[in-house]
Amino acid sequence: CRVRHYKFNVVMKNTTRLCSSKPIVTVNGKFPGPTLYAREDDTVIVKVVNHVKYNVSIHWHGVRQIRTGWADGPAYITQCPLQTGQTYSYNFNITGQRGTLLWHAHILWLRATLHGAIVILPKLGVPYPFPKPDKELVVILAEWWKSDTEAVINEALKSGLAPNVSDAHTINGHPGPVPNCSSQGYTLPVEGGKTYLLRIINAALNEELFFKIAKHNLTVVEVDATYVKPLETDTIVIAPGQTTNALITAERKTGKYLITASPFMDTPIVATDNVTATATLHYSGTLASSSTTLTIPPPRNATSVSDKFTNSLRSLNSKKYPAKVPKTVDHKLLFTAGLGVNPCPTCKAGNGSRAVASMNNITFVMPTIALLQAHFFNISGVFTTDFPSNPPTVFNYTGTPPANMATKNGTKVYRLPYNATVELVLQDTGMIAPENHPIHLHGFNFFVVGRGLGNYNARKDSKSFNLVDPVERNTVGVPSGGWTAIRFRADNPGVWFLHCHLEVHTTWGLKMAFLVDNGKGPNESLLPPPSDLPKC
Ligand code: C2O
């Protein structure tokens, strides 16, 4: 194993997209940011220096951070942010993981431009469980706002209304050809006959996406840095925070083919950015002036396309990569995830109310001291451990909501003993209207054992759980008006954030944290914090 050193200078950089320029927050002046390469079992040390006016923290999304919660990154959950001028070295091991993940800012809405790929190769000499590709390429999907994203969310919080949507989606930083500007969009160069591994990442703030390439099928071999049974498809569905590795064979020999990243939102209750980002798959030897073979992306509400893809994913579950699904469960939890409205006398534009979001009817309030610090140093008054295992009131989650369902504010965690096995059913609620929620759990991978529409019915639905080869991930979409059941083992002591990866929902409070106690064994406790951990 090696130690990989990286230096991330967080700096402003004037960047032009859609014919207009604005200063954006970047790592080393790049958008998307630099790719972090490592091998399974390597140690990674990233020295982050904050040169911008915002407080900053960086999250290594999907890296398990076993016993090193101090390097996880979510601001006020595992660390206080780096203030202007401060430096912090994130120091962690990549234990037992290989594949594609992403890093991103985990404070405010800085993730909009502060993100990049993490590529973890297998240990030296260990092959992929699929044919070796000729080449590998990172494909990052994101969004672009013409205006300043911090201003967008601050304005929304003041008014109580939903924030403005982005002006475009992007593929490796580019929306596509923009008439009247010299911008051509991203070109993915291929050679006829060769096979490519695309490491596709959705880093967008607020949009699930469909990804498609004209006249080329994709074979999905990995999601969220876990191997899956090869799945051939013409369309990939990918939620913010998710990653998908897919093989593509350049079997057409020549030509140019359209690549699309288009929004998926089955029941949009607020406006969505409806613009499809495009890029070009360009065979070597093809003239730049030749015409591009087009493809039509699925309609925005193509739930059937999304369901088919999602329901087809299975863990590889081979001898070498077995799916270690917990067969018994110590903690059975049901968390509702939903949007709602709370009174807000100062919200004039919102008519005296504001949009909120909650889990089990609790709108999470960010503390001012990081939860992990409060836990480790026994600082009282920062959080309470009474996050409910079930919704406080049972109602028809996907039907007409009861009147007066204002949420309660709180900084509550759910406490788990070390190594407890957990089944968590995430139930969407239709408080304003149903919406999909890509829920991300820090510190763990989980198995997606079940998924369905309507209200979860424990007796009936648990009978059909897949405990053999369910897909293993770190971020899962809870279907609009439905539920998803996950299982995991709490084998990582610390405080771990669980939240919707649609940034607007997180901002509104769709988040909570698990507190996992230390175990009794020699390697079962949280390590002490590094000396340069930022102070609050
Ligand atoms: Cu990718 Cu808590 O986030």
Boltz pocket constraint, residues with backbone or C-beta under 6 A from the ligand:
constraints:
  - pocket:
      binder: B
      contacts: [[A, 59], [A, 61], [A, 74], [A, 104], [A, 106], [A, 241], [A, 440], [A, 442], [A, 497], [A, 499], [A, 501]]
      max_distance: 6.0
